[in-house]
Amino acid sequence: MLDFQKEKQFVSDLMLDILKQKDPLVTKFFQAFMKQDNSPTPAMLTEIMQNHKTLDLIKAFSLYNILLNIIEERFNIKTTKPLEKITQTYNDLIHQGFDSKDIQEIIQNMEFYPVFTAHPTESRRRTFLEAHYAIDQDLYKIFELHDKEPINHIKYRLNLLWQTHLVRSEKLEVLFELDNLLYIIETTIIQSAQKVLEVLENTLEKPLEKSPIQLGSWIGGDRDGNPFVSNELMMQVMKTQHQLIINLYIKKTEQLIRELSISQDFCEISDSLQESIISQKQHLSTISNKLHSKEPFRAKLFLMKQKLKNRLTNINTNWKDDFVYKNSKELIDDINLLIANLPKECTQGLKEFRRLVLLGDFYLLKLDFREHKSVFIEAISEIFCLMGICDNNFPTFEESKKIKILNIALNSQTSLPELLPSLSQNTQNIIDIFLTIKWGKENLSENFLHSFILSMTTDASDLLIILWFIKQTKLWNPGHKAQIAITPLFETINDLKQASNIMQTLHQNPHYSTYLLDCNYTQEIMVGYSDSSKDGGIFASNYNLYSAISNLITLGEKLQIHFHLFHGKGGSVSRGGGTLESALLAAPPKSVNGLLKVTEQGEMISSKYLSPISANFNFANTLSALMKKSCFDAFCTHAITHNKLDMQFCQQSNIHNKQMQKISENSYQKYRELIYETKGFIDYFKASTPIDFIQQLNLGSRPSKRKESTKIEDLRAIPWVFAWTQNRSIIPAWYGLGSGLESIKDTSVLRQYYLESDFFKATIDNISQAFLKVDLEIAKLYNQFVEDETLKNKIWNSIEKEYKKTMEYILLIRDENILLDSQQEIRESIFMRKPSVTALNLLQIELIARYKKSSYDKQKLRLMEEIHSTIVGIAQGLRNTG
C-alpha cells in the first residue's frame, strides 16, 4: 500500500539534502517558504536577488514541484493492477443485466482514439521528461521493491537537473516536438497499449481483428496559424513515423528468429506454411537456406524481416523491390499463419507481435491535417477566377451565392494540371497539400491520414470548398469510397449553435450527399472546448457543447447519418479538461456509441502516459468508461427495464429547458460584458498577467496568435488561459458562473440539478477544482502593473464581486462549508503546493517590476530568463499551464 505522506517526506528530505550541498542561503529560504501560510517578506526577496540566488531558488521550487507531481501520479493510481479495471467493468455490466454477447460486440467495435497534439502547454524540456520517467521508476523500486540503491540514482538525476536550464534557449521546432512525443510513445505508450489489447483478447477469449486503441497525432499536420508546418515537413513526419514502426517490427522479427528455433521434426507444419516458404525461397540467403531448412518458423521470419526492410528501401530510394509488404494486413496474415502452426503455449511472442501490428499499422500515429478555412477560400477564389466561374470577390459573396458557384464547379470537368502554371505559389502549395496526402496513402498506408479538419468552420460552403479540392486531386471519386473525412471544427458559441443547420444544408446538397454516401453516411465533427470557453465563458461553453452534440445526434437519427464526434479538449478545466469517466457518463445519450476521439495536449501527455503504471491506468480507465457508456447508449431503453438495470445511468436529465438555458445565457452575458465589452480590458489583461513574457517563452513551434492583432479573438486559447493561470485569478475557468446561477431564484432547483443531472454535476465539480486554485490575494498584487487606476478598480471590483458570488453558489450547490470539503484528497493536493507556488508568484511579481524599471538590455535579458523560469515553476506547481 502506497503511503503518500511517507513519500512526500522522502522527496522533501531529498530536496533539502541536495540544497544543503548547493547553498545555505537558498536552503534557508526554501525551508522558510515551505512552511504553510508563511509568505516571503520584501526584505527576504531583496536578499535573494542581491545575492544573485533567484534562479537557484526558482529551480529549487520547480524541482520540488516535479517530485511532488511524480509521487502524486503514483498515489492517484490506487491499485497496483490497473488493467484489472477492464475485467471488473465487464463483470459489473453483466451483473447489471447486460448480455455478455452484447458487451463483447461493443468491445470488438469500440475505439479510443487519443490524438497527441503539438499544443505548447508542456513547459518542461525533454531532459526533464526523461528524468521524470527515471525518478518514477526509482521510487517504484524504493517503495514497492524496498530497494535502497536507487536513492543515489535519484540524487544523481536531481544534481544533473540542477545544472540544467529550466527553459529552452532555442525555439522548439516541429521535429523536436515529434521527437518528444515519439520518446513517450516508444518508452511507455506502445507497451501499455499492447497490454490492454491482451486483456481485451483474454476477455473476448479470441484475437482482436482491429485495435480498440488508435493512436493519432497533429504534429506535422496542424498548420492552423503555424507557418513552420509545410508540405515538405509533413512528408518528413510521415516518413519518420513509418520508419520507426517498421524498425520496431524488424526488431521484433529478430527477437522471434532467436526464440523460434522449433524444428519441423517436433512440430508438424501445414501445407500452406510450407508452400509460403518454398514460393519465396529465392529471397533467403544461401546460409539461411542451409541453417533453417528444418526450422520453418525461422525461415518464414527471415522472409518477413526482408519484406519489411525492402519496404524501408522502397520508401527512401528510387530502387524498388517487389518482395515487400504492401499493407499491414499482409504482415498480420503471415503472423496468423505462424500462430496457426504452433502449439498454443509457444505463440506468446507472435501474439505480442500481432497486437503491435494491429496498434501501429504502417504509420504508428494516424496523422490529422488541420488548417484555417480562410486559406482554402483564398485559394479557390483565385482558381475560380482562372476558370471563369466568378471574379475574385468570391470570399465576399453571400452564402447562397457561394454554394451556387461551388455546385457549378463541382459539376464541371476541370483539369488542375492545366491550371497549375497560372496559379500563384501560395495556391499551388494548397493543391500540394492534397497531393502530399495522396502520396502518403499510396506509399505508406491507406489509413495514415483520415481527418481533414477545417478550423473556424462557419458555413456549409467551407466544406464544399474542401470537397472540390479532394475531388480534383482524386482523393474522392464520386461513387467510390472517400479517402479522407472532411471534418468541420465548430469553435465559438455561435458556431456550435449553427452546427446542425450547417450539416442539414450539406445533407441537402447533391454533391455533399453523394460524398456522405461514399463515406457510408458517416460524418466526423470536431467540437472545440477552449475557444468556445474563451468566447463565452466556461458554463456557456459546456452548455452549448452539450446542446450542439444533442442536436447533432437528433439530426443524425433523422437523416440516418452517423456523427462521429472529435473532442478538442485540453488539460485545464477552462479548455475541457476534467475527469474522463464522469465526462463520458455525463455526455448526451447516444453521443459516444463506441467511439471516443479526443485530443491529448501538452503536459497532459506526460502526466497520463510517461509513467508505465499511469499509462496502464489511463488506457484501462478510458476503455472501461467507454465500454460502460457505449453499453448504456446502445442498450438502455424502456424495453429492457425488466433487466434490473440501474436506469439512472440510462436516462439523462433534460438540460434543454428554460432554467438551464437561463444559467447559460446569464453567465455568457456576464462573461462577455467583462471580457469583450469593457473598454480597455485588453490593456488590463496585458498589464496584469505575464502574457508578454509567455509569448516570448520557447514552449512550442506555434506562434501565440493566428495573426498579428490586439484582439482577444485572435489570441490562441492556450496563452489566454496560461496567462490567467499564472496570475492565479484563472478567470476563464469560472468567471460568469456566479451570475448565471444567481439568475435562478429558487436555489433548491440548483441543488436538484446537481443531484439529478450528470451534465450539471460534472460541470460544477470540474469548475470547483479549478476554483480552489484561484488566489485573489496573489492576483491583486499583479494589479500594480496596471497604470490606469480607474480601469484597474473597475475590472478588479467586477472580478472580486463575481468571485464571491460564484463561491457562495458552488458551496450551496455542493452542500459544503468550505470548497472541496467532500473531496479532501484533491483539496490537500492543491494546498500542498500552495507555499511553493505562492513563493514563485511573489518572485515573479518582483522580477517583472524590476524588468519594467530596467534601463539596459543585459539586465533585462537576465531578468527575462528568471521570469521565464518562474513561469515554468508555477506551471509545475499548479499542474497545468492552460
N, C-alpha and C positions, 0 to 999 in steps of 0.2 A: 504493500500500500504506500503510495507516494505521500510524503509529508511536506506540504508546501512551505510552512514556516521554517522547517529544518533546512530546506534547500535555499530559501531566501536568506537565512542567516549565513549559510555557507558562502553564497556568492557575495554577500556584504563583507564578510571577513576576508574573502579572497581579494576583493577590490581594495580594501584597506591595506592589505599586505603589499599589493602592487604599488599603491600610492606612497606608502612609507619608504619604499625603495627609491621613489622618484623625488619627492619634495615635501618637506614638513609643512610648508605654508598651505599647499594645495590640500594636504591631508587634513589640516586643521579646519579649513573652510568647508571641505567636503563633509566632515563629521558634523560641523555646526549646522550646515544647511539641511542635512538629512534628518535632523530632529523634527518631529511633527510640529507644525504651526510655528516654526522658527524661521522668520524671513531675514535675509541679509540686510544689514543697515547700509546707508550710503558710504559710511566710513570703511566698512568691510570691502565693498565693491572697489572703492578707490585704492585700497591697499593691494588688492589682487591685480588691478590694472597697472598700478605704478610699478609693481614688481614683474610686470610682463608675464603673468601666470594665467591670463584669461583663457587662452586656448587650452592649457593643461586642465583647468577646472572644467571647462566645457566638455573636453574629452572624457574626463572622469565621470561626469554625469551621464554622458552619452553611452559609454561602455557599460555603466551600471544599468541603464535602462535596457540595453540589449540583453544583458544577463537576466534581468527580470522577465523580459519577454520570452526568453528561451524556457525558463522554468515554468512560466505561466502556460505556455503552449503544452508543456509536459503535463501540468496539473489539470488543464481543461479536459484532457482526454482521460476520463476516469476509469478506463479499462485497459488492461494490457493486451486484450484481444479484440480490437475494434472491428475486425472483419466479421465477428460473430453477429454484429448488428443486422446483417443481411438475413441470416438464417432466423434470427429472432423475429424480425419483421414478417418474414414469410410465415412462420408458425403463428404469429399473432393474427395475421389476416385469415388464416384457416380457422383459428379459434373464433373469430368474429363472424364466420359463416360463409366466407368466400370459398369457392371450389378450387382445389389445387390445380386443375387443368386450366382454369381461367387465369390464375396467378402466373402459372408457367408461361402462358401465352403473352401476358404482359411483360414478363422478364425477357422473353425472346425478341420482343419488338421494341422495348423501351430504349431510349438513348439519352445519355448525359453527355452534353457537348460543351465542355468548358473552352472558351476562346481566350487565349492568353494575348493580352494587348500590349502595346508599347506606350500606354499612358504613363507619363512621367511622375508617378507617385511613389516609386521605390527610391527612397532618399539615400539608401546605402550603396556603396560600391561593391563590385563582385568580391573583392578581398574580404569585406565584412560578411557577405553571404556565405562564403566558404568557411570562414571562422565560425559563423553561426552553426553551420552543419557540424563542424568538428567538435565544438563545445557541447552541442546537444548529444552527440554520441558519447562524449566523455562523461557527461552527467548520468547517462544511462548506465554506463559501466560502474560508476561510483556508487550510485544509489540502488540500482537493481541487481547488479552483479557483485557489489561490495568489494570492488577492486579500487584500491587507493592510488595505484600507479598513475592513472590519468590526471590526477590533481596537478602534477608537474607539467603535463601537456597543456592543460588549460592556462596555467600561468605563462607558459611559453607563447601561446596564441595571444593572450592579452598583452604581453610585452611587445609582440610584433605589431599589434594594432595600435599600441601607444605611440609607436614610431611612424604611424601611417596617417596621412591626412584624412579627415572625415569626409571632405568634399573633393570631388573630382576637379582637377585643374584644367581639364580639357572638355570640350563639348562632346556629349555621348553620341556616337554615330549609330546609325540603324543596325549595322552589322555587329557592333558591340552589344546592342540591345538583344539581338538574336543570340549572340554568344552567351549572355547572361541567362537567357531563357533555356537554351539547349543544355547548359550546365545543370539546371534543376531537372529538366526532362530526363537527361541521362542518369543523374545521380539518384533520383528517387521516384519520379512520376511513372516511368515505364515499369519499374519493378512493382510498385504498388498497384498500378492498374492491372498488371498481369495476375497478381494475387487475387484481386477482386473478381476477375474473369474466372479464375479457378474455383472460387467459392460459388459463383453462379452456376458453373458447369456441374459442380457437385450437388447443388440444389436441384438442378434440372435432371441430373443423372444421365446427361448426354452432352456431346460437344456443342458449343455455340456455333451458329452459322454466320453470325456477324457480331462485331464487338458492341456491347451496350455503352462503351466509353469511346467517344470520338474526340480526339484532341484537335483543337483548332488554334489559329494564330492570326493576328493582324500585322505582325512585324514584317515589313516589306510589301504589305498590301494596303495599308492605311495611309493614303496620301492626302486626306482631307486637311488642307492647310499646312501640309508638311512638304516643303519644296525639295527635301533631301530624298524622297522616295520617287524613284524614276522607273521606267520600264526595264532598264538595264539592271537596276538594283533588285527589282522583283525577280528577274531571271536568275540572278546570283543567289538570292534567298531560296528559290525553288531548288536549284542545283545543290546548295549546301545541305538542305534538309534531306533531299534524295540520297546524297552521298552518305550522310550519317546513318540513315536507316538501313541502306544496303550493306554498309560496312558492319553494322550490328548483326545482320543476317549472316554475312560471311563469317564473322567471329563465332556465331552460334553453330554454323555447319562445321567449323574447325573443331569446336568442342565435341560435337556429336561424332565426328570422324574418330576422335581419340576414344570415345566411350563405346561406340557400337562396333566392337570388334567381333561381333557374332558371326560364326561360321555356318554355312548352309548345311554342314554335316550335322549340326544340332538343331537347326531351325529350318523347317521346310518353307520355301518361299513360293508365291503364286506365279502362274504363267505371266500375268500382267507385269509384275516387277521384273521378272527375268527378261521379258521382251523389251521393257523400257530400257534396261541396261545394255542389252545386245544392240538395240537400234541406235544407241548413242555411243557405242564402244569406241568409235574412232576419235572421240573427244577426250578419252582417257590417255594419259601418258603411258609409255611402254612399261615403266616401273609400276605404275598403278595397276595396269592390266595383270602383271605378274603377281604383285603382292595381294591383290584383292579379288582374284578370280574365284576364291572360295569365301570371300567376305562381301556379299552383295550389298549390304547396308552402307559399308564404307565406299564401295564403288559408286552407288547411287548418290551419296552425299558429296563425293568429289565432283560428280557431274553437276549437281545442284550448285555447288560453290562456283564452278566455272561459268555457269549461266549467269550467276549474279555478278561475277567480275566482268563478264562481257557487257553486261548492262551498263556498268560504270564507264567502260571504254567507249561504248556507243554514244553515250550522252556527252562525253567530254572531248571526243575526237571526230574527225571525218571518216575514220575507218569504221566499218560496220560489220558485225558478226551476226549471222542468223541464229546461231546457237545461243539464245538468250530468252529470258522470261519476258513475255510481252505485257503481262499484268500479274498482280499478286495472286489471283485465283489459280494460275498455273503453278505457282510455288506451293500453295496450300494443297492442291491436288497431289503433288509429289510427296508432301509431308503425310497426307492421308494414306497414300499408297504404302509408305513405310510403316505407319502405325498399324495398318490392317495386316501386315505380315509379321508383326512382333507379338509375343505374349504380352498380356496386359501389364504385367509387372515390369516390363522392360521399356515401356512407352513414355515414361515421365518426361525425359528430355525433349522428345519430339512433340509432346503435347504443349510443353512450355514454348517451344519454337512456333507452334501453330497459333497459340494465343498471341504471341508477339507480332506475328504477321497480320492477324486479324486487327490488332490495335494499330499497327504502323503503316500497313499497306505499302505503297512505294513512295509515300510523300511525308510520312511521320506526323506532320501537322497540316491539317487541311487549311489552306490559306483563304482568308476572306479578302475581298477587294472593297475599299471604301473611298468615295470621293464626293465632293460637294456638287450638288446638281448644277450650279451655275457654270461649271467648267464645260459640261456637255451642251448646255443651252447655247453658249457662245460658239462652240464648235459646229453645232448643227445649223446655226444661223448662217455661218459662212458657207457651209456646204449647200444649203437650200438656195442661197443666192446664186451660186455657180450652176445649180440645176435649173434655175429659172422658176422655181416654185413660188418664191416670195423675195422681197427685198431684205435688207439687213436689219429691219426693225422687228424681226421675229420675237425677240425677248420682250418687247413692249406690247405685243398683241393680247387681246382678251383670251381667256382660257378656251372658249368655244372655237375661236378662230385658230388657235394653236392646234387644237385637236383635228380640225378640218384639214389643215395643211399637212399634219403628220399622217392622216389617213391617206391623203393623196400620195405622199412619199412612200408609204408602206405598200401601196398598190403598184407603184412604178418599178420598172426594171432598171435600177441604177448600177453602173459599173464603177465601183470605187477605184480600181487601178487607173482608170482613165482620168479620174478627177484628181488623184494624188499630186501630180506635178504642179497643179494650180493652187493647191492649198497652202496655207501658212504653216510654219514649223510647229506651232502650238497645236493646230488641228491635226496635223499628221501624227503628232505624239499621242493624241487622243485615240486615233484609229489604231496606233501601235499597241495601246493597252489591250485591246481585244485580240489582236494578232499574237501578242505575247501569251495571253491566257490560252489561246488556241494551241500554240506550240506546246505549252506545258501539258495540256490534256492529251495531245497526240504522242508526246515523247516521254512523259514522266508517269502520269496516271490520269485516267479519265476523271477521277474524283479529287484531284489535287486542289481544285478551287470550285466552289459551288455558289457561294453567296456574292452577289454584286450589289453592294449597299450604297444607296443614294442618300447622302446626308441632306438634312433640311428639306425633305420632300413636303411640298405644299399643294401640289396639283396632280391630277391624273396625267397630264401631258408630260410631266417629268419622267414618268416610267415609260411612256410611249416613245420618248426620245431614245432611251436605252434599248427598247425593243427594236427600233430602226437600226441601231448600230449592231446589235447581235445578229440581226437578220442579214445585214450586208456582209458581215465577216464570217458567216456560216456557222456561228455558234448556235443559231436556231434556224432550222429549215422547217417551215410550216408542214405539219403532218408527220414530223419525226420528233423524237424525244429531245426536249430542250436541254442544252448542256450547262446552262447556268441559271441560277434563281435571281431574278430581278427583285431586290429587297428594298422597299421604301423604309426610311428611318424617320419616324414621327417623333419630334423632339420637344416642341413647345406645347403649351396647354391648348392653344387653338388648333395646332396640327393634330393633336390627339383627338380633339372633338370632331375633326373633319375626316378622320381615318376611314370610317365606314362609308361615308359618302364617296370618297375617292375610290375605294375598292369597288363600290357598286357601279360607278361610272366606267371603270375599267372592264368590269364584267360585261357591260352592255356594248363595249367597243368590239367590233368584229375581229380585229387583228389581235387584241389582247385576249379575247375569248378563245381564239384558236391557240394562242400561247398557253393559256391555262389548261386547255385540253391536252396539249403536249407535255404539260407538267403533271399530268394525272390529277388535275384540279387541286393542286397543292400550291399555296402561296405563302412564302415566308414574309413576315413583317417584323421589323425591329422597332422596339419602343425605347425611348431614351428617358432615363431617370434623372440624370444630373442636369441636363439642360432644361427639362420641364420644371425641376425644382428651382433652378436659377431664375427661370421665367416667372413662376407664380407662387413659390414658397412650398414648403415640404408637404403640408396636408393637401393643398390643391393638386400638387403633383401626384401624390398617391391616389387620391380620389379619382382624378381624371384618367390616370393609367388604368385603374380598376374598371372604370366606366367604359373606356375605349376598348379594352380587352373583352369585356362582357358584350358590348355592341358588335364587335367583330365575330364573336362566337355565334351570336344570334343570326347575324348576316350570313355567316358560313353555312349554318344549318338550312337557311332559306335558299341559298344559291347552290348548295351542295359543293362548297369549296372547303378544303381543309386548310385553315390558317395556322401555320407554324410560327410560333412567337419566339423572337430572339430578344432577350432582356439585356439592355445595355446598362448594367449595374456597376457601381464602384465599391470601394471598401467602406467609406463612411456612410452614415445614415442619410445624409443630405444628397448622396449620389446612389441611393438604392440599396445600400448595404444593410446587413442585419442577419438574424438567424435564418438560415436557409429553410429548415424544416417548417418553421412557423409561417414563413413567407409562402412556401408551396401549398400548405394546407389552407392558407388564407386566400389563395388565388381564386378567381372566379371559377365556378363549376365548368368542367369540360374544357378548360383552357390549357391543360397540360397534355392529357391523353398520351402519356408515354414519352414525351419529348421535353427535355429541359436544355435549352441553349442559352448560355449566359456568359457575359464577359468576366474574366478574372483579371483584375487590374493591379498594376504596381506592386505595392508592398503586400497585398493580399496573396499574391502568388507564392512568395517566400513564406509568409505566415501559415498558409494552408498546406504547402507541398514540399517545403525544404527539408523538414524532418520526416524520416520514413514513417514513424508512427502517426504523425499528423496527416501525411498523405493517405495512409491506410484509412484513418478515421474519416477524413473528408470524402473520399471516394465511397466508402461504405455507408456513411451517414446520408450522403446525397442520393445514392441509388436506392437506399431503403425508403427515404422520403418520397422519391419519385415512384417507386413501386406502390407505396401506400396511396398517394394522391391519384395515381393512374387507375387503381382499382376502384377508388371512390368515384372518379369521373366516369369510368366505363360501366360500372355495375350498380351504383346506388340509385335505385328508382323505387317508386312505391310498390312495384311489382314484386320486390324481394323483401318487403318488410317482415314477412313471416320468418326470415332467417335471423332473427335475434341480433341484427346489426345495430350498432350504436348510430342511429340516424343523424345525430347532431353533426357528425363528420360529413354527412352526405347532403346536408341542407344548409346553405349559406344564408345568413340574414340578408334581406333585400336592402342593399345600401342605396339603391337608386330612388330614394324618397326625398321629400322636401326638406326634412330635417338635416340629413347628411349633406345634401347639396347646399343647404344654407351655411353649414360649417365651412364647406369648401369655398363658397363664394365670398364669405366674410373674411376668411383667412387670406384669400387671394387679394382681396381689396386692400387689406391692411398691409400686406407684404409689398404690393405694387406702389402703394402710397408712399412708403418709406424709400424703396429702392429706385423706383423709376419716376416718381412724381415729385420727390423732394429736390428742389433746385439746389445744386451744389453737392448732391450726395456722392457723386463720383470723386469729387475733391476730398470729401471726408474719408472715403474708402481708401484712397491712395495715401492719405496722410496718417490715418490711424491704424493701418496694417502694414506689414513689411512687404507688400506686393512688389514694390520696385526692386527689392533685393531678391525676392523669389524669382522674378523674371530673368535675373542675371545668374541664377543658380544652374549649374550644369547637371540637371537631373535626366533629361531625355532629349531626343533628337528634334522633337516638335517645338515650334515657337508657341508662346503662351497665348497668342492671338491668331485668329484666322486671317485677319488683315489689319493693317495699321489703322487704328481708330481709338477714340477715347470713350466709345460707347461700351456700356456693360454688356450689351448684346453680342459684341464682337470679341469679348474676353472669354476664353475657354472656361468651362465649368470647373476644371481641376484647379487652376491657380486661384479662381474665385473662392472656392471652398478652402483651399490651402491657406490663403491669407487670413480668412476669418478664424480658422482653426488656430493659427499661430498666435493671434492676439487674444485668444481664449473667449471671445464672445460667440463664436461658432453660429452666427446668425442664420446661415442657410438651413441649419438643422432644426430650427424651432420657430423662427420669427413669424408671427401671424396666427399661430395656433391658438394662443390665448383668446384673441379677439373672435376667432371662429367659434370656439367653444362657448364663449360668452353670449353669442347670439341665440343659443338655446336656453330659454328662460327656465325651463324645467330641468334642473340638473339631474334628477332621477333618470331621465331619458339617457343621459350620457353614461351613467353607471350601468344602465340596462344594455346599452350598445356594447360596452366594454365586456360584459359577461356573455353576450349572445352573438356578437359579430366577430368572426375570426379576423376579418379585414381591419376593423376598428381597433381591436386589441393589439394586433401585430404592429399597426402604425403607431399607436400611443406608446407601446413598450419600447419600440426602436427609438422613438424621439426621446423617451425618458433616459435611455442610456447615454445618448449624446448630450442631453441637457445637463446631466450631472458633471460633465467635463467643462461646462461653462464656468468661468470665474470672472465676474464683472469687476471685482476689485482690481484684478490684473488688467483687464481690458480698459478700464478707466484711465490707467496710467499711460496708455498709448495716446490718449486724447491730447497730451501735451504737445504732440506734433501737428495738431490742427490749429492753424493760425486764426481762422475766422471764429471768434468766440460765439457769435450769435448762431452760426451754423452748428458748431460743436454742441452747444447747450440744447438746441432744438432736437438734434438727432439723438443725443445721449438720453435725453428725457424720454423720448419715444422708446428707446431700447430698454431702459430701466422699467418703464411702466408696463411694457409688453412682457418683460421677463417675469415680473411679479404676478401678473395675470396668468401667464402660462403655468407657472409653478403652482399657483392656487388650484387651477383646474386639473392639472395632472395628479396632484395629491388627492383631490376629491375623487377623481375617476378611478384611481388605483387603490383607493381606500388606505392611504399611507399617511403617517405623520411626518416622516422625512423621506426624501426621494430614494427609491430603490431599497426601502427598508425590508421589503419582502424578497429581495434578491441580494442578500448580503455578500455573496462571493463576488458579484460584479461590482458592488459598491466598494468593497475593500480593495479590489484590483485597481479601481480608478484612484482611490485616495492613497494607496500605497505609493503611487508615483508623484503625488502632489508636491512633496518637498523638492524633488529634483527638477520637476518641470517649472515650478514657481521660481526657483533659483535661476534657471536658464532664461525664463521670461524677463526677470529683472536685469540679468546681464545683457540680454538683447536690447532692452529699452535704453540702458545706459550707453551701450555701444552705438546705437542709432543716433542718440543725442550727440555723442562725440563726433560721429561721422558727419552730421549736419553742420557742426561747428568747425570741422577740419578745414584748413586753408591750403593744404598741399597734397599732391597726388600720392606720394609714397605712403603717407599716413593713412589716407583714405583706402588705399589698396589693402593695407594691413587690417584695418577695421572691417573692411568688406569681408575678408576671409573669416574673421572672428564672428561676424554677424551670420554668415552662411553656416558656420559650424553650429551656432545656437539653433538655427532653423532645423538642421538635421537632428540635433539633440532633442528638441521639443517634439518633433515628429515621432521619434522613437519613444518618448515618454507617453504621448497620447495614443500611440499605437496606430495612427494613420496620419497621412498628410492631407488628404482631401478626397 
